Amino acid sequence: MPSMGDDWRMMWGAKVKLPLDMPDDILKDAIDTSREVLDKCHDFEAEGLASAEKIKRHLDEQWDPHWHVVIGRNFGSFVTHETRMFLYFYIGDKAVMMYKAG
């Protein structure tokens, strides 16, 4: 997990990568939902994909489709997303990336 420097901020129990590119209401809902789902995930190797799917379904229902959710311990990425619809954060040792692309 990254150290807390100028590029990260603690928000609602998650270490969020700055700069933020998401409205506050979606940001809070995304972090809260991810934290709730990951807290119930006792075996990440077996339940990680199902956890990402639960979070994605919630975001699609709450904030309109087409959300993508990636959860892991360490990964890199390059994605194209809708304006102001990208978030990358850590909850514990899990990295979570979510973005909307439709």
Chimera marker file (.cmm) of the C-alpha trace (Angstrom):
<marker_set name="trace">
<marker id="1" x="0.000" y="0.000" z="0.000" r="1" g="1" b="0" radius="0.5"/>
<marker id="2" x="1.338" y="3.472" z="-0.793" r="1" g="1" b="0" radius="0.5"/>
<marker id="3" x="2.480" y="5.790" z="1.959" r="1" g="1" b="0" radius="0.5"/>
<marker id="4" x="0.409" y="8.858" z="2.735" r="1" g="1" b="0" radius="0.5"/>
<marker id="5" x="2.029" y="11.688" z="0.806" r="1" g="1" b="0" radius="0.5"/>
<marker id="6" x="0.781" y="14.668" z="-1.131" r="1" g="1" b="0" radius="0.5"/>
<marker id="7" x="-0.728" y="12.332" z="-3.741" r="1" g="1" b="0" radius="0.5"/>
<marker id="8" x="-3.105" y="10.552" z="-1.308" r="1" g="1" b="0" radius="0.5"/>
<marker id="9" x="-5.863" y="11.588" z="1.115" r="1" g="1" b="0" radius="0.5"/>
<marker id="10" x="-7.826" y="9.604" z="3.707" r="1" g="1" b="0" radius="0.5"/>
<marker id="11" x="-11.546" y="9.824" z="2.937" r="1" g="1" b="0" radius="0.5"/>
<marker id="12" x="-14.335" y="7.703" z="4.458" r="1" g="1" b="0" radius="0.5"/>
<marker id="13" x="-11.899" y="4.979" z="5.519" r="1" g="1" b="0" radius="0.5"/>
<marker id="14" x="-9.995" y="4.751" z="2.213" r="1" g="1" b="0" radius="0.5"/>
<marker id="15" x="-6.665" y="6.108" z="0.949" r="1" g="1" b="0" radius="0.5"/>
<marker id="16" x="-7.740" y="7.966" z="-2.179" r="1" g="1" b="0" radius="0.5"/>
<marker id="17" x="-5.384" y="8.854" z="-5.034" r="1" g="1" b="0" radius="0.5"/>
<marker id="18" x="-5.298" y="12.534" z="-5.906" r="1" g="1" b="0" radius="0.5"/>
<marker id="19" x="-6.274" y="14.442" z="-7.932" r="1" g="1" b="0" radius="0.5"/>
<marker id="20" x="-9.884" y="13.366" z="-7.584" r="1" g="1" b="0" radius="0.5"/>
<marker id="21" x="-11.934" y="13.064" z="-10.728" r="1" g="1" b="0" radius="0.5"/>
<marker id="22" x="-15.409" y="12.321" z="-9.376" r="1" g="1" b="0" radius="0.5"/>
<marker id="23" x="-18.300" y="14.285" z="-7.818" r="1" g="1" b="0" radius="0.5"/>
<marker id="24" x="-18.439" y="14.052" z="-4.009" r="1" g="1" b="0" radius="0.5"/>
<marker id="25" x="-21.783" y="12.214" z="-3.822" r="1" g="1" b="0" radius="0.5"/>
<marker id="26" x="-20.642" y="9.441" z="-6.171" r="1" g="1" b="0" radius="0.5"/>
<marker id="27" x="-17.215" y="9.365" z="-4.485" r="1" g="1" b="0" radius="0.5"/>
<marker id="28" x="-18.655" y="8.803" z="-1.011" r="1" g="1" b="0" radius="0.5"/>
<marker id="29" x="-21.143" y="6.188" z="-2.232" r="1" g="1" b="0" radius="0.5"/>
<marker id="30" x="-18.432" y="4.321" z="-4.162" r="1" g="1" b="0" radius="0.5"/>
<marker id="31" x="-16.069" y="4.196" z="-1.167" r="1" g="1" b="0" radius="0.5"/>
<marker id="32" x="-18.809" y="3.288" z="1.333" r="1" g="1" b="0" radius="0.5"/>
<marker id="33" x="-20.151" y="0.532" z="-0.921" r="1" g="1" b="0" radius="0.5"/>
<marker id="34" x="-16.671" y="-0.848" z="-1.592" r="1" g="1" b="0" radius="0.5"/>
<marker id="35" x="-15.826" y="-0.845" z="2.109" r="1" g="1" b="0" radius="0.5"/>
<marker id="36" x="-19.072" y="-2.668" z="2.985" r="1" g="1" b="0" radius="0.5"/>
<marker id="37" x="-18.557" y="-5.312" z="0.283" r="1" g="1" b="0" radius="0.5"/>
<marker id="38" x="-14.862" y="-5.864" z="1.051" r="1" g="1" b="0" radius="0.5"/>
<marker id="39" x="-15.542" y="-6.092" z="4.806" r="1" g="1" b="0" radius="0.5"/>
<marker id="40" x="-17.806" y="-9.091" z="4.059" r="1" g="1" b="0" radius="0.5"/>
<marker id="41" x="-15.214" y="-10.715" z="1.784" r="1" g="1" b="0" radius="0.5"/>
<marker id="42" x="-13.361" y="-13.230" z="3.977" r="1" g="1" b="0" radius="0.5"/>
<marker id="43" x="-11.440" y="-15.057" z="1.190" r="1" g="1" b="0" radius="0.5"/>
<marker id="44" x="-10.380" y="-12.541" z="-1.441" r="1" g="1" b="0" radius="0.5"/>
<marker id="45" x="-8.897" y="-15.182" z="-3.749" r="1" g="1" b="0" radius="0.5"/>
<marker id="46" x="-12.261" y="-16.975" z="-3.922" r="1" g="1" b="0" radius="0.5"/>
<marker id="47" x="-14.632" y="-14.016" z="-3.542" r="1" g="1" b="0" radius="0.5"/>
<marker id="48" x="-12.759" y="-11.108" z="-5.167" r="1" g="1" b="0" radius="0.5"/>
<marker id="49" x="-14.486" y="-11.293" z="-8.554" r="1" g="1" b="0" radius="0.5"/>
<marker id="50" x="-17.927" y="-11.544" z="-6.940" r="1" g="1" b="0" radius="0.5"/>
<marker id="51" x="-17.079" y="-8.526" z="-4.765" r="1" g="1" b="0" radius="0.5"/>
<marker id="52" x="-16.146" y="-6.434" z="-7.821" r="1" g="1" b="0" radius="0.5"/>
<marker id="53" x="-19.378" y="-7.520" z="-9.528" r="1" g="1" b="0" radius="0.5"/>
<marker id="54" x="-21.481" y="-6.488" z="-6.490" r="1" g="1" b="0" radius="0.5"/>
<marker id="55" x="-19.892" y="-3.040" z="-6.446" r="1" g="1" b="0" radius="0.5"/>
<marker id="56" x="-20.329" y="-2.653" z="-10.215" r="1" g="1" b="0" radius="0.5"/>
<marker id="57" x="-24.030" y="-3.634" z="-10.044" r="1" g="1" b="0" radius="0.5"/>
<marker id="58" x="-24.612" y="-1.116" z="-7.252" r="1" g="1" b="0" radius="0.5"/>
<marker id="59" x="-22.937" y="1.696" z="-9.197" r="1" g="1" b="0" radius="0.5"/>
<marker id="60" x="-24.859" y="0.798" z="-12.385" r="1" g="1" b="0" radius="0.5"/>
<marker id="61" x="-28.174" y="0.907" z="-10.489" r="1" g="1" b="0" radius="0.5"/>
<marker id="62" x="-27.407" y="4.011" z="-8.436" r="1" g="1" b="0" radius="0.5"/>
<marker id="63" x="-25.478" y="6.131" z="-10.961" r="1" g="1" b="0" radius="0.5"/>
<marker id="64" x="-26.503" y="4.748" z="-14.390" r="1" g="1" b="0" radius="0.5"/>
<marker id="65" x="-24.512" y="2.138" z="-16.353" r="1" g="1" b="0" radius="0.5"/>
<marker id="66" x="-21.581" y="1.425" z="-17.575" r="1" g="1" b="0" radius="0.5"/>
<marker id="67" x="-19.242" y="1.165" z="-14.601" r="1" g="1" b="0" radius="0.5"/>
<marker id="68" x="-16.084" y="-0.945" z="-14.477" r="1" g="1" b="0" radius="0.5"/>
<marker id="69" x="-14.579" y="-2.097" z="-11.180" r="1" g="1" b="0" radius="0.5"/>
<marker id="70" x="-11.136" y="-3.648" z="-10.694" r="1" g="1" b="0" radius="0.5"/>
<marker id="71" x="-9.949" y="-4.895" z="-7.288" r="1" g="1" b="0" radius="0.5"/>
<marker id="72" x="-6.523" y="-6.348" z="-6.536" r="1" g="1" b="0" radius="0.5"/>
<marker id="73" x="-3.422" y="-6.087" z="-4.455" r="1" g="1" b="0" radius="0.5"/>
<marker id="74" x="-1.193" y="-4.518" z="-7.089" r="1" g="1" b="0" radius="0.5"/>
<marker id="75" x="-1.914" y="-3.590" z="-10.694" r="1" g="1" b="0" radius="0.5"/>
<marker id="76" x="-1.328" y="-0.900" z="-13.290" r="1" g="1" b="0" radius="0.5"/>
<marker id="77" x="-3.751" y="0.491" z="-15.804" r="1" g="1" b="0" radius="0.5"/>
<marker id="78" x="-4.482" y="2.942" z="-18.555" r="1" g="1" b="0" radius="0.5"/>
<marker id="79" x="-8.184" y="3.567" z="-19.188" r="1" g="1" b="0" radius="0.5"/>
<marker id="80" x="-10.419" y="5.937" z="-21.100" r="1" g="1" b="0" radius="0.5"/>
<marker id="81" x="-13.394" y="7.086" z="-19.044" r="1" g="1" b="0" radius="0.5"/>
<marker id="82" x="-16.194" y="9.614" z="-18.972" r="1" g="1" b="0" radius="0.5"/>
<marker id="83" x="-15.225" y="13.016" z="-17.624" r="1" g="1" b="0" radius="0.5"/>
<marker id="84" x="-15.180" y="13.132" z="-13.809" r="1" g="1" b="0" radius="0.5"/>
<marker id="85" x="-15.928" y="9.404" z="-13.504" r="1" g="1" b="0" radius="0.5"/>
<marker id="86" x="-12.646" y="7.818" z="-12.322" r="1" g="1" b="0" radius="0.5"/>
<marker id="87" x="-11.530" y="6.758" z="-8.850" r="1" g="1" b="0" radius="0.5"/>
<marker id="88" x="-8.532" y="4.828" z="-7.485" r="1" g="1" b="0" radius="0.5"/>
<marker id="89" x="-8.155" y="4.050" z="-3.789" r="1" g="1" b="0" radius="0.5"/>
<marker id="90" x="-7.004" y="1.529" z="-1.190" r="1" g="1" b="0" radius="0.5"/>
<marker id="91" x="-9.058" y="-0.138" z="1.509" r="1" g="1" b="0" radius="0.5"/>
<marker id="92" x="-6.597" y="-2.067" z="3.637" r="1" g="1" b="0" radius="0.5"/>
<marker id="93" x="-4.315" y="-3.956" z="1.269" r="1" g="1" b="0" radius="0.5"/>
<marker id="94" x="-6.842" y="-3.934" z="-1.620" r="1" g="1" b="0" radius="0.5"/>
<marker id="95" x="-6.502" y="-1.467" z="-4.478" r="1" g="1" b="0" radius="0.5"/>
<marker id="96" x="-9.826" y="-0.479" z="-6.073" r="1" g="1" b="0" radius="0.5"/>
<marker id="97" x="-10.153" y="1.254" z="-9.419" r="1" g="1" b="0" radius="0.5"/>
<marker id="98" x="-13.519" y="2.227" z="-10.805" r="1" g="1" b="0" radius="0.5"/>
<marker id="99" x="-14.530" y="4.247" z="-13.797" r="1" g="1" b="0" radius="0.5"/>
<marker id="100" x="-17.511" y="4.837" z="-16.013" r="1" g="1" b="0" radius="0.5"/>
<marker id="101" x="-17.193" y="4.307" z="-19.746" r="1" g="1" b="0" radius="0.5"/>
<marker id="102" x="-20.201" y="3.989" z="-21.951" r="1" g="1" b="0" radius="0.5"/>
<link id1="1" id2="2" r="1" g="1" b="0" radius="0.2"/>
<link id1="2" id2="3" r="1" g="1" b="0" radius="0.2"/>
<link id1="3" id2="4" r="1" g="1" b="0" radius="0.2"/>
<link id1="4" id2="5" r="1" g="1" b="0" radius="0.2"/>
<link id1="5" id2="6" r="1" g="1" b="0" radius="0.2"/>
<link id1="6" id2="7" r="1" g="1" b="0" radius="0.2"/>
<link id1="7" id2="8" r="1" g="1" b="0" radius="0.2"/>
<link id1="8" id2="9" r="1" g="1" b="0" radius="0.2"/>
<link id1="9" id2="10" r="1" g="1" b="0" radius="0.2"/>
<link id1="10" id2="11" r="1" g="1" b="0" radius="0.2"/>
<link id1="11" id2="12" r="1" g="1" b="0" radius="0.2"/>
<link id1="12" id2="13" r="1" g="1" b="0" radius="0.2"/>
<link id1="13" id2="14" r="1" g="1" b="0" radius="0.2"/>
<link id1="14" id2="15" r="1" g="1" b="0" radius="0.2"/>
<link id1="15" id2="16" r="1" g="1" b="0" radius="0.2"/>
<link id1="16" id2="17" r="1" g="1" b="0" radius="0.2"/>
<link id1="17" id2="18" r="1" g="1" b="0" radius="0.2"/>
<link id1="18" id2="19" r="1" g="1" b="0" radius="0.2"/>
<link id1="19" id2="20" r="1" g="1" b="0" radius="0.2"/>
<link id1="20" id2="21" r="1" g="1" b="0" radius="0.2"/>
<link id1="21" id2="22" r="1" g="1" b="0" radius="0.2"/>
<link id1="22" id2="23" r="1" g="1" b="0" radius="0.2"/>
<link id1="23" id2="24" r="1" g="1" b="0" radius="0.2"/>
<link id1="24" id2="25" r="1" g="1" b="0" radius="0.2"/>
<link id1="25" id2="26" r="1" g="1" b="0" radius="0.2"/>
<link id1="26" id2="27" r="1" g="1" b="0" radius="0.2"/>
<link id1="27" id2="28" r="1" g="1" b="0" radius="0.2"/>
<link id1="28" id2="29" r="1" g="1" b="0" radius="0.2"/>
<link id1="29" id2="30" r="1" g="1" b="0" radius="0.2"/>
<link id1="30" id2="31" r="1" g="1" b="0" radius="0.2"/>
<link id1="31" id2="32" r="1" g="1" b="0" radius="0.2"/>
<link id1="32" id2="33" r="1" g="1" b="0" radius="0.2"/>
<link id1="33" id2="34" r="1" g="1" b="0" radius="0.2"/>
<link id1="34" id2="35" r="1" g="1" b="0" radius="0.2"/>
<link id1="35" id2="36" r="1" g="1" b="0" radius="0.2"/>
<link id1="36" id2="37" r="1" g="1" b="0" radius="0.2"/>
<link id1="37" id2="38" r="1" g="1" b="0" radius="0.2"/>
<link id1="38" id2="39" r="1" g="1" b="0" radius="0.2"/>
<link id1="39" id2="40" r="1" g="1" b="0" radius="0.2"/>
<link id1="40" id2="41" r="1" g="1" b="0" radius="0.2"/>
<link id1="41" id2="42" r="1" g="1" b="0" radius="0.2"/>
<link id1="42" id2="43" r="1" g="1" b="0" radius="0.2"/>
<link id1="43" id2="44" r="1" g="1" b="0" radius="0.2"/>
<link id1="44" id2="45" r="1" g="1" b="0" radius="0.2"/>
<link id1="45" id2="46" r="1" g="1" b="0" radius="0.2"/>
<link id1="46" id2="47" r="1" g="1" b="0" radius="0.2"/>
<link id1="47" id2="48" r="1" g="1" b="0" radius="0.2"/>
<link id1="48" id2="49" r="1" g="1" b="0" radius="0.2"/>
<link id1="49" id2="50" r="1" g="1" b="0" radius="0.2"/>
<link id1="50" id2="51" r="1" g="1" b="0" radius="0.2"/>
<link id1="51" id2="52" r="1" g="1" b="0" radius="0.2"/>
<link id1="52" id2="53" r="1" g="1" b="0" radius="0.2"/>
<link id1="53" id2="54" r="1" g="1" b="0" radius="0.2"/>
<link id1="54" id2="55" r="1" g="1" b="0" radius="0.2"/>
<link id1="55" id2="56" r="1" g="1" b="0" radius="0.2"/>
<link id1="56" id2="57" r="1" g="1" b="0" radius="0.2"/>
<link id1="57" id2="58" r="1" g="1" b="0" radius="0.2"/>
<link id1="58" id2="59" r="1" g="1" b="0" radius="0.2"/>
<link id1="59" id2="60" r="1" g="1" b="0" radius="0.2"/>
<link id1="60" id2="61" r="1" g="1" b="0" radius="0.2"/>
<link id1="61" id2="62" r="1" g="1" b="0" radius="0.2"/>
<link id1="62" id2="63" r="1" g="1" b="0" radius="0.2"/>
<link id1="63" id2="64" r="1" g="1" b="0" radius="0.2"/>
<link id1="64" id2="65" r="1" g="1" b="0" radius="0.2"/>
<link id1="65" id2="66" r="1" g="1" b="0" radius="0.2"/>
<link id1="66" id2="67" r="1" g="1" b="0" radius="0.2"/>
<link id1="67" id2="68" r="1" g="1" b="0" radius="0.2"/>
<link id1="68" id2="69" r="1" g="1" b="0" radius="0.2"/>
<link id1="69" id2="70" r="1" g="1" b="0" radius="0.2"/>
<link id1="70" id2="71" r="1" g="1" b="0" radius="0.2"/>
<link id1="71" id2="72" r="1" g="1" b="0" radius="0.2"/>
<link id1="72" id2="73" r="1" g="1" b="0" radius="0.2"/>
<link id1="73" id2="74" r="1" g="1" b="0" radius="0.2"/>
<link id1="74" id2="75" r="1" g="1" b="0" radius="0.2"/>
<link id1="75" id2="76" r="1" g="1" b="0" radius="0.2"/>
<link id1="76" id2="77" r="1" g="1" b="0" radius="0.2"/>
<link id1="77" id2="78" r="1" g="1" b="0" radius="0.2"/>
<link id1="78" id2="79" r="1" g="1" b="0" radius="0.2"/>
<link id1="79" id2="80" r="1" g="1" b="0" radius="0.2"/>
<link id1="80" id2="81" r="1" g="1" b="0" radius="0.2"/>
<link id1="81" id2="82" r="1" g="1" b="0" radius="0.2"/>
<link id1="82" id2="83" r="1" g="1" b="0" radius="0.2"/>
<link id1="83" id2="84" r="1" g="1" b="0" radius="0.2"/>
<link id1="84" id2="85" r="1" g="1" b="0" radius="0.2"/>
<link id1="85" id2="86" r="1" g="1" b="0" radius="0.2"/>
<link id1="86" id2="87" r="1" g="1" b="0" radius="0.2"/>
<link id1="87" id2="88" r="1" g="1" b="0" radius="0.2"/>
<link id1="88" id2="89" r="1" g="1" b="0" radius="0.2"/>
<link id1="89" id2="90" r="1" g="1" b="0" radius="0.2"/>
<link id1="90" id2="91" r="1" g="1" b="0" radius="0.2"/>
<link id1="91" id2="92" r="1" g="1" b="0" radius="0.2"/>
<link id1="92" id2="93" r="1" g="1" b="0" radius="0.2"/>
<link id1="93" id2="94" r="1" g="1" b="0" radius="0.2"/>
<link id1="94" id2="95" r="1" g="1" b="0" radius="0.2"/>
<link id1="95" id2="96" r="1" g="1" b="0" radius="0.2"/>
<link id1="96" id2="97" r="1" g="1" b="0" radius="0.2"/>
<link id1="97" id2="98" r="1" g="1" b="0" radius="0.2"/>
<link id1="98" id2="99" r="1" g="1" b="0" radius="0.2"/>
<link id1="99" id2="100" r="1" g="1" b="0" radius="0.2"/>
<link id1="100" id2="101" r="1" g="1" b="0" radius="0.2"/>
<link id1="101" id2="102" r="1" g="1" b="0" radius="0.2"/>
</marker_set>
